[in-house]
Amino acid sequence: MQPLHIILLILAYFGVLILISYITGKSANNNTFFKADNSSPWYLVAFGMIGASLSGVTFISVPGWIEGQQMSYMQMVLGYVVGYAVIGLILLPLYYRLNLTSIYTYLEDRFGRYSYKTGASFFLLSRTVGAAFRLFLVANVLQLILFDAYGIPFWVTVTITILLIWLYTFKGGIKTIVWTDTLQTLFMLIAVGVCIVTIKDEMQIESLASYISDNKLSKMFFFEDWKSGNYFWNRFFSGAFIAIVMTGLDQDMMQKNLTCRNLKDAQKNMFWFTLVLVIVNFFFLALGVLLTDYATTNEINAHKDQLFPTIAMSGELGLATSLFFLLGLIAAAYSSADSALTSLTTSFSIDILEIDKKEKNQERTRKKIHILFSIILIATILVFKYFIADASVIAKIFQFAGYTYGPLLGLYAFGLFTKLNVKDKLVPAICIASPILTYLISIFSKSQLNFDFGFFVLVLNGFITFFGLLAIKKSKNA
């Protein structure tokens, strides 16, 4: 594809998103922005959440993971099923019973104001960095296939990217996102399907199922070395806890669920979302097997996050593959980033500034915060440009999540599974110390014991936070 064709495609795509934004943003207010007036159909939420969960990272990094990790990622995906069951059966009933806008207000009711602010702050940090990681990956690809041809610097690419997101979310917020994410998920799944079929035909594969099952790269379960980071139970339980914290304890993902009409609809959403997400992730891994073999056969020197973009945009698989890859990439990136920007705005507005308790200028304040976080995301992505190194982005996101979501896991586990209370003012110290201790233990374990915690650092972090809270529990007479 020529750069001009790519620009026209992007403009047409965003023209559709802005049209949706105009329709859904009519008569919008803060309740519309934060909760979509509690009127979202559950099936739209479920379908749209698939795109938000996968994001541009899954679209690019999961296929590129196959070369070094085979299909071991599926072990985590199976763990997600357990995590999503916990969300549907335990967390969603709690959130609906309390009628929450921000899920972190639960912590204030349970422990106190310091715990509440700490939980919200860890979310803001986690989601800002996570969203920036995802957008960094996609901005790099767009820079390579489009903006370099016009001599446009990376910081301009990033600024345009965030500006477009702000443009179609600033008015309707989560109500707009429920509809745009549905469209974007559809584009992403079509892109994967087209790429799989095209490569299958190009490689003259008669039975895709037989080819994948017989391939040495399709090994899915690893029970051999319990010290390894890809050991089955390590990945499985990590996946379960990652699902709980990165969906159930994440304002971004839960904000969509809380726009459903009632708890029953939200639980139906989680059930179908889980089923489809497992299937979709399997197809991403199958695509990775095909891409890796195709690159080896045709002596294409592309690895990890560069594998899929290099092959899809080379033109060797035809114009349709390049077109749908680009559509899928843009859709995957923005379905995650738009909801992240909205949830960051929501959490900072409700949890930090508490604008829901003020009578004046609520909407004006929310719009200023929306702009502020747009600028923060731009700045964070530019920082990553110089420190990202060359590892797969998806691995970095899960590693970082283990340190920042761990305290949230500990706080909610302590609140839900004990009746104890804590010395609220000491909670921030516990939550800051926990990731530090987790990091030190992880480094020591790997260097001295040859045991790699891998993504299991999340669980370790949660346990340390839990026992830290136990150490500062209030006595019965306090």
MIDORO-236319 format. One record per residue (C-alpha): residue number from 1; x, y, z; residue in one letter. Coordinates in pm, whole numbers, always signed. Layout:
N
SITE    i       X       Y       Z  aa
SITE  NUM       X       Y       Z   A
...
REM end
This chain:
478
SITE    i       X       Y       Z  aa
SITE    1      +0      +0      +0   M
SITE    2    +115    +352     -76   Q
SITE    3    +138    +602    +213   P
SITE    4    -141    +811     +57   L
SITE    5    -372    +509     +55   H
SITE    6    -297    +447    +423   I
SITE    7    -378    +809    +511   I
SITE    8    -710    +789    +325   L
SITE    9    -793    +465    +505   L
SITE   10    -718    +618    +846   I
SITE   11    -924    +929    +766   L
SITE   12   -1221    +718    +653   A
SITE   13   -1194    +499    +961   Y
SITE   14   -1191    +790   +1202   F
SITE   15   -1466    +960   +1011   G
SITE   16   -1688    +664   +1106   V
SITE   17   -1578    +680   +1473   L
SITE   18   -1646   +1053   +1493   I
SITE   19   -1990   +1001   +1339   L
SITE   20   -2066    +743   +1609   I
SITE   21   -1936    +986   +1868   S
SITE   22   -2168   +1259   +1738   Y
SITE   23   -2472   +1032   +1752   I
SITE   24   -2401    +889   +2098   T
SITE   25   -2282   +1219   +2245   G
SITE   26   -2605   +1411   +2195   K
SITE   27   -2731   +1553   +2526   S
SITE   28   -2440   +1384   +2703   A
SITE   29   -2358   +1474   +3064   N
SITE   30   -2124   +1336   +3328   N
SITE   31   -2351   +1036   +3394   N
SITE   32   -2338    +958   +3022   T
SITE   33   -1960    +993   +3015   F
SITE   34   -1902    +779   +3327   F
SITE   35   -2184    +519   +3312   K
SITE   36   -2358    +551   +2971   A
SITE   37   -2680    +622   +3163   D
SITE   38   -2680    +250   +3257   N
SITE   39   -2840    +167   +2924   S
SITE   40   -2582     -43   +2734   S
SITE   41   -2700    -374   +2579   P
SITE   42   -2494    -654   +2739   W
SITE   43   -2410    -822   +2406   Y
SITE   44   -2253    -502   +2272   L
SITE   45   -2047    -465   +2590   V
SITE   46   -1932    -828   +2567   A
SITE   47   -1828    -803   +2203   F
SITE   48   -1656    -467   +2249   G
SITE   49   -1464    -589   +2555   M
SITE   50   -1293    -851   +2340   I
SITE   51   -1117    -581   +2139   G
SITE   52   -1032    -382   +2452   A
SITE   53    -885    -692   +2620   S
SITE   54    -681    -797   +2319   L
SITE   55    -553    -454   +2213   S
SITE   56    -275    -380   +1968   G
SITE   57     -35    -569   +2193   V
SITE   58    -212    -901   +2144   T
SITE   59    -257    -825   +1775   F
SITE   60    +117    -776   +1727   I
SITE   61    +298    -948   +2013   S
SITE   62    +111   -1277   +2063   V
SITE   63    +185   -1407   +1709   P
SITE   64    +546   -1292   +1754   G
SITE   65    +574   -1484   +2081   W
SITE   66    +540   -1822   +1910   I
SITE   67    +901   -1841   +1792   E
SITE   68   +1046   -1836   +2144   G
SITE   69    +755   -1946   +2364   Q
SITE   70    +556   -2179   +2134   Q
SITE   71    +186   -2179   +2235   M
SITE   72    +256   -2160   +2609   S
SITE   73     +55   -1836   +2628   Y
SITE   74    -259   -2052   +2602   M
SITE   75    -187   -2175   +2955   Q
SITE   76    -247   -1821   +3078   M
SITE   77    -560   -1789   +2865   V
SITE   78    -707   -2099   +3034   L
SITE   79    -627   -1937   +3367   G
SITE   80    -825   -1633   +3254   Y
SITE   81   -1141   -1849   +3259   V
SITE   82   -1104   -1901   +3634   V
SITE   83   -1034   -1532   +3687   G
SITE   84   -1338   -1421   +3487   Y
SITE   85   -1557   -1663   +3685   A
SITE   86   -1443   -1491   +4005   V
SITE   87   -1529   -1153   +3853   I
SITE   88   -1876   -1264   +3744   G
SITE   89   -1968   -1444   +4065   L
SITE   90   -1800   -1230   +4334   I
SITE   91   -1691    -885   +4212   L
SITE   92   -1979    -786   +3984   L
SITE   93   -2247    -858   +4249   P
SITE   94   -2047    -642   +4492   L
SITE   95   -2014    -351   +4249   Y
SITE   96   -2381    -356   +4152   Y
SITE   97   -2497    -386   +4511   R
SITE   98   -2297     -75   +4604   L
SITE   99   -2405    +106   +4283   N
SITE  100   -2049    +218   +4212   L
SITE  101   -1927    +459   +3945   T
SITE  102   -1561    +405   +4039   S
SITE  103   -1492     +58   +4176   I
SITE  104   -1229    +196   +4415   Y
SITE  105   -1488    +367   +4634   T
SITE  106   -1540     +18   +4779   Y
SITE  107   -1202     +53   +4951   L
SITE  108   -1316    +369   +5130   E
SITE  109   -1627    +194   +5262   D
SITE  110   -1423    -110   +5370   R
SITE  111   -1102     +40   +5510   F
SITE  112   -1100    +418   +5492   G
SITE  113    -990    +717   +5291   R
SITE  114    -616    +639   +5272   Y
SITE  115    -684    +289   +5135   S
SITE  116    -928    +435   +4882   Y
SITE  117    -681    +692   +4752   K
SITE  118    -401    +433   +4745   T
SITE  119    -605    +186   +4538   G
SITE  120    -712    +454   +4292   A
SITE  121    -354    +583   +4261   S
SITE  122    -220    +236   +4180   F
SITE  123    -485    +200   +3911   F
SITE  124    -397    +538   +3760   L
SITE  125     -29    +440   +3748   L
SITE  126    -101     +91   +3611   S
SITE  127    -342    +200   +3343   R
SITE  128    -136    +500   +3232   T
SITE  129    +173    +285   +3180   V
SITE  130     -24      -6   +3032   G
SITE  131    -209    +212   +2782   A
SITE  132    +113    +390   +2690   A
SITE  133    +289     +56   +2630   F
SITE  134     +11     -51   +2396   R
SITE  135      +0    +274   +2204   L
SITE  136    +379    +286   +2182   F
SITE  137    +378     -43   +1994   L
SITE  138    +115     +68   +1744   V
SITE  139    +267    +414   +1698   A
SITE  140    +598    +246   +1611   N
SITE  141    +430     +38   +1341   V
SITE  142    +245    +340   +1197   L
SITE  143    +573    +532   +1201   Q
SITE  144    +743    +254   +1006   L
SITE  145    +476    +200    +741   I
SITE  146    +349    +555    +698   L
SITE  147    +495    +857    +873   F
SITE  148    +864    +786    +798   D
SITE  149    +781    +815    +429   A
SITE  150    +679   +1178    +486   Y
SITE  151    +963   +1259    +726   G
SITE  152    +720   +1312   +1016   I
SITE  153    +891   +1267   +1356   P
SITE  154    +770   +1010   +1611   F
SITE  155    +641   +1269   +1858   W
SITE  156    +404   +1405   +1592   V
SITE  157    +277   +1052   +1521   T
SITE  158    +203   +1002   +1890   V
SITE  159     +35   +1340   +1928   T
SITE  160    -192   +1278   +1628   I
SITE  161    -280    +934   +1766   T
SITE  162    -389   +1067   +2106   I
SITE  163    -563   +1369   +1953   L
SITE  164    -784   +1144   +1742   L
SITE  165    -879    +939   +2050   I
SITE  166    -963   +1254   +2245   W
SITE  167   -1170   +1384   +1956   L
SITE  168   -1422   +1101   +1955   Y
SITE  169   -1436   +1037   +2332   T
SITE  170   -1442   +1385   +2488   F
SITE  171   -1821   +1420   +2483   K
SITE  172   -1992   +1079   +2504   G
SITE  173   -1719    +898   +2698   G
SITE  174   -1804    +538   +2787   I
SITE  175   -2135    +548   +2596   K
SITE  176   -1947    +622   +2274   T
SITE  177   -1683    +360   +2353   I
SITE  178   -1935     +77   +2397   V
SITE  179   -2037    +132   +2033   W
SITE  180   -1697    +214   +1880   T
SITE  181   -1535     -85   +2052   D
SITE  182   -1794    -313   +1892   T
SITE  183   -1699    -185   +1547   L
SITE  184   -1328    -205   +1624   Q
SITE  185   -1350    -562   +1756   T
SITE  186   -1525    -666   +1435   L
SITE  187   -1247    -516   +1221   F
SITE  188    -980    -686   +1429   M
SITE  189   -1136   -1033   +1407   L
SITE  190   -1191    -998   +1032   I
SITE  191    -825    -901    +995   A
SITE  192    -706   -1214   +1178   V
SITE  193    -936   -1435    +973   G
SITE  194    -822   -1286    +641   V
SITE  195    -453   -1322    +734   C
SITE  196    -495   -1687    +841   I
SITE  197    -681   -1782    +522   V
SITE  198    -434   -1594    +299   T
SITE  199    -123   -1754    +450   I
SITE  200    -289   -2097    +450   K
SITE  201    -355   -2066     +77   D
SITE  202      -8   -1924      +9   E
SITE  203    +157   -2218    +187   M
SITE  204     -85   -2464     +21   Q
SITE  205    -199   -2612    +350   I
SITE  206    -488   -2855    +301   E
SITE  207    -598   -2894    +664   S
SITE  208    -525   -2604    +895   L
SITE  209    -623   -2803   +1205   A
SITE  210    -383   -3088   +1119   S
SITE  211    -103   -2848   +1029   Y
SITE  212    -127   -2665   +1362   I
SITE  213    -166   -2976   +1578   S
SITE  214    +134   -3150   +1413   D
SITE  215    +359   -2843   +1425   N
SITE  216    +644   -2840   +1676   K
SITE  217    +559   -2476   +1756   L
SITE  218    +209   -2573   +1875   S
SITE  219    +322   -2722   +2207   K
SITE  220     +82   -2570   +2457   M
SITE  221    +142   -2732   +2797   F
SITE  222    +475   -2730   +2982   F
SITE  223    +506   -2955   +3288   F
SITE  224    +874   -3048   +3260   E
SITE  225   +1055   -2778   +3460   D
SITE  226    +869   -2633   +3759   W
SITE  227   +1137   -2365   +3796   K
SITE  228   +1073   -2231   +3446   S
SITE  229    +867   -1919   +3382   G
SITE  230    +645   -2109   +3134   N
SITE  231    +567   -2401   +3370   Y
SITE  232    +196   -2484   +3339   F
SITE  233     +79   -2410   +3693   W
SITE  234    +287   -2093   +3706   N
SITE  235    +124   -1962   +3387   R
SITE  236    -225   -2095   +3471   F
SITE  237    -254   -1934   +3814   F
SITE  238     -81   -1620   +3687   S
SITE  239    -346   -1600   +3415   G
SITE  240    -627   -1637   +3670   A
SITE  241    -493   -1360   +3891   F
SITE  242    -403   -1137   +3595   I
SITE  243    -763   -1165   +3475   A
SITE  244    -894   -1073   +3820   I
SITE  245    -674    -766   +3861   V
SITE  246    -650    -642   +3501   M
SITE  247   -1024    -683   +3444   T
SITE  248   -1208    -720   +3774   G
SITE  249   -1001    -466   +3970   L
SITE  250    -950    -235   +3675   D
SITE  251   -1176     +67   +3633   Q
SITE  252   -1119     +56   +3258   D
SITE  253   -1275    -287   +3207   M
SITE  254   -1532    -273   +3487   M
SITE  255   -1663     +66   +3374   Q
SITE  256   -1801    -107   +3065   K
SITE  257   -1966    -379   +3272   N
SITE  258   -2124    -120   +3499   L
SITE  259   -2300     +41   +3202   T
SITE  260   -2521    -268   +3163   C
SITE  261   -2882    -236   +3272   R
SITE  262   -2850    -475   +3568   N
SITE  263   -2631    -740   +3731   L
SITE  264   -2784   -1027   +3534   K
SITE  265   -2694    -859   +3204   D
SITE  266   -2341    -787   +3328   A
SITE  267   -2292   -1153   +3423   Q
SITE  268   -2418   -1270   +3082   K
SITE  269   -2168   -1030   +2931   N
SITE  270   -1881   -1186   +3129   M
SITE  271   -1982   -1543   +3034   F
SITE  272   -1993   -1485   +2658   W
SITE  273   -1692   -1255   +2667   F
SITE  274   -1488   -1532   +2834   T
SITE  275   -1593   -1799   +2585   L
SITE  276   -1518   -1590   +2277   V
SITE  277   -1191   -1452   +2418   L
SITE  278   -1046   -1803   +2466   V
SITE  279   -1132   -1896   +2106   I
SITE  280    -994   -1570   +1966   V
SITE  281    -664   -1605   +2153   N
SITE  282    -622   -1956   +2013   F
SITE  283    -660   -1818   +1661   F
SITE  284    -400   -1549   +1732   F
SITE  285    -157   -1822   +1839   L
SITE  286    -241   -2031   +1533   A
SITE  287    -169   -1725   +1321   L
SITE  288    +166   -1696   +1498   G
SITE  289    +255   -2053   +1398   V
SITE  290    +171   -1978   +1035   L
SITE  291    +361   -1649   +1033   L
SITE  292    +672   -1806   +1190   T
SITE  293    +679   -2091    +939   D
SITE  294    +611   -1854    +650   Y
SITE  295    +900   -1631    +757   A
SITE  296   +1135   -1931    +786   T
SITE  297   +1033   -2074    +448   T
SITE  298   +1072   -1740    +269   N
SITE  299   +1386   -1635    +462   E
SITE  300   +1219   -1325    +604   I
SITE  301   +1431   -1175    +881   N
SITE  302   +1159   -1057   +1120   A
SITE  303   +1111   -1157   +1481   H
SITE  304    +888   -1087   +1782   K
SITE  305    +684    -768   +1745   D
SITE  306    +810    -708   +1389   Q
SITE  307    +699   -1047   +1252   L
SITE  308    +332    -980   +1176   F
SITE  309    +371    -619   +1046   P
SITE  310    +667    -709    +822   T
SITE  311    +490    -998    +651   I
SITE  312    +145    -838    +628   A
SITE  313    +271    -510    +483   M
SITE  314    +529    -661    +247   S
SITE  315    +272    -691     -31   G
SITE  316    +360   -1056     -98   E
SITE  317     +29   -1174     +48   L
SITE  318    -176    -930    -157   G
SITE  319    -343    -595    -109   L
SITE  320    -635    -737     +93   A
SITE  321    -401    -872    +361   T
SITE  322    -222    -538    +395   S
SITE  323    -553    -352    +404   L
SITE  324    -713    -571    +671   F
SITE  325    -393    -589    +876   F
SITE  326    -383    -212    +892   L
SITE  327    -754    -191    +979   L
SITE  328    -712    -457   +1245   G
SITE  329    -405    -287   +1390   L
SITE  330    -576     +52   +1415   I
SITE  331    -891    -107   +1557   A
SITE  332    -697    -307   +1815   A
SITE  333    -499      -6   +1926   A
SITE  334    -787    +234   +1962   Y
SITE  335   -1033     -10   +2119   S
SITE  336    -795     -34   +2413   S
SITE  337    -667    +323   +2422   A
SITE  338   -1001    +504   +2405   D
SITE  339   -1143    +318   +2705   S
SITE  340    -817    +369   +2893   A
SITE  341    -835    +745   +2845   L
SITE  342   -1198    +748   +2957   T
SITE  343   -1135    +532   +3265   S
SITE  344    -836    +742   +3370   L
SITE  345   -1052   +1052   +3341   T
SITE  346   -1328    +882   +3541   T
SITE  347   -1102    +758   +3820   S
SITE  348    -916   +1087   +3862   F
SITE  349   -1243   +1283   +3855   S
SITE  350   -1429   +1060   +4102   I
SITE  351   -1151    +917   +4319   D
SITE  352    -895   +1196   +4341   I
SITE  353   -1090   +1521   +4285   L
SITE  354   -1427   +1377   +4396   E
SITE  355   -1622   +1592   +4154   I
SITE  356   -1933   +1381   +4215   D
SITE  357   -1954   +1546   +4559   K
SITE  358   -1939   +1898   +4418   K
SITE  359   -2229   +2093   +4276   E
SITE  360   -2055   +2336   +4040   K
SITE  361   -1846   +2301   +3723   N
SITE  362   -1843   +1919   +3728   Q
SITE  363   -1856   +1883   +3351   E
SITE  364   -1595   +2154   +3288   R
SITE  365   -1358   +1990   +3537   T
SITE  366   -1405   +1648   +3378   R
SITE  367   -1321   +1789   +3032   K
SITE  368   -1000   +1948   +3166   K
SITE  369    -897   +1616   +3322   I
SITE  370    -964   +1442   +2990   H
SITE  371    -721   +1680   +2820   I
SITE  372    -467   +1640   +3103   L
SITE  373    -452   +1262   +3066   F
SITE  374    -422   +1292   +2689   S
SITE  375    -105   +1496   +2747   I
SITE  376     +21   +1249   +3011   I
SITE  377     -19    +958   +2770   L
SITE  378    +176   +1143   +2499   I
SITE  379    +459   +1218   +2743   A
SITE  380    +471    +859   +2873   T
SITE  381    +488    +709   +2523   I
SITE  382    +776    +938   +2433   L
SITE  383    +962    +824   +2745   V
SITE  384    +913    +460   +2638   F
SITE  385   +1065    +540   +2301   K
SITE  386   +1402    +562   +2469   Y
SITE  387   +1373    +283   +2731   F
SITE  388   +1157     +10   +2577   I
SITE  389   +1451    -215   +2466   A
SITE  390   +1372    -504   +2230   D
SITE  391   +1159    -750   +2429   A
SITE  392    +803    -828   +2331   S
SITE  393    +573    -556   +2459   V
SITE  394    +317    -802   +2594   I
SITE  395    +578    -950   +2828   A
SITE  396    +666    -605   +2959   K
SITE  397    +301    -520   +3024   I
SITE  398    +239    -836   +3226   F
SITE  399    +565    -791   +3419   Q
SITE  400    +477    -433   +3505   F
SITE  401    +121    -534   +3595   A
SITE  402    +260    -780   +3848   G
SITE  403    +415    -494   +4044   Y
SITE  404    +143    -231   +4016   T
SITE  405    -173    -444   +4035   Y
SITE  406     -37    -664   +4317   G
SITE  407    -131    -417   +4594   P
SITE  408    -485    -394   +4450   L
SITE  409    -509    -773   +4458   L
SITE  410    -399    -778   +4822   G
SITE  411    -637    -498   +4923   L
SITE  412    -945    -653   +4765   Y
SITE  413    -860   -1006   +4882   A
SITE  414    -821    -879   +5239   F
SITE  415   -1144    -682   +5216   G
SITE  416   -1351    -963   +5065   L
SITE  417   -1218   -1266   +5250   F
SITE  418   -1164   -1128   +5601   T
SITE  419   -1377    -925   +5836   K
SITE  420   -1073    -752   +5983   L
SITE  421   -1009    -381   +5965   N
SITE  422    -673    -209   +5932   V
SITE  423    -492    +104   +6043   K
SITE  424    -589    +302   +5738   D
SITE  425    -305    +557   +5750   K
SITE  426     -45    +279   +5722   L
SITE  427    -198    +123   +5408   V
SITE  428      -5    +344   +5158   P
SITE  429    +327    +237   +5318   A
SITE  430    +233    -132   +5289   I
SITE  431    +129     -95   +4926   C
SITE  432    +450     +85   +4831   I
SITE  433    +676    -157   +5020   A
SITE  434    +509    -466   +4870   S
SITE  435    +623    -420   +4505   P
SITE  436    +975    -337   +4625   I
SITE  437    +994    -657   +4833   L
SITE  438    +845    -853   +4544   T
SITE  439   +1112    -727   +4307   Y
SITE  440   +1395    -809   +4549   L
SITE  441   +1261   -1160   +4615   I
SITE  442   +1215   -1219   +4242   S
SITE  443   +1573   -1114   +4163   I
SITE  444   +1716   -1323   +4447   F
SITE  445   +1512   -1627   +4349   S
SITE  446   +1625   -1614   +3988   K
SITE  447   +1994   -1552   +4058   S
SITE  448   +2043   -1772   +4365   Q
SITE  449   +1775   -2044   +4339   L
SITE  450   +1737   -2056   +3959   N
SITE  451   +1360   -2019   +4005   F
SITE  452   +1183   -1777   +3772   D
SITE  453    +861   -1633   +3916   F
SITE  454    +771   -1499   +3572   G
SITE  455    +422   -1350   +3572   F
SITE  456    +364   -1514   +3911   F
SITE  457    +516   -1202   +4070   V
SITE  458    +159   -1069   +4069   L
SITE  459     +49   -1342   +4311   V
SITE  460    +361   -1297   +4525   L
SITE  461    +298    -923   +4539   N
SITE  462     -65    -980   +4637   G
SITE  463     +37   -1218   +4917   F
SITE  464    +293    -974   +5056   I
SITE  465     +34    -695   +5055   T
SITE  466    -222    -924   +5222   F
SITE  467     +13   -1022   +5504   F
SITE  468    +128    -662   +5535   G
SITE  469    -233    -561   +5594   L
SITE  470    -266    -842   +5844   L
SITE  471     +30    -695   +6033   A
SITE  472    -146    -358   +6064   I
SITE  473    -489    -492   +6155   K
SITE  474    -681    -308   +6421   K
SITE  475    -730    -477   +6752   S
SITE  476   -1087    -545   +6861   K
SITE  477   -1061    -274   +7126   N
SITE  478    -921     -13   +6885   A
REM end
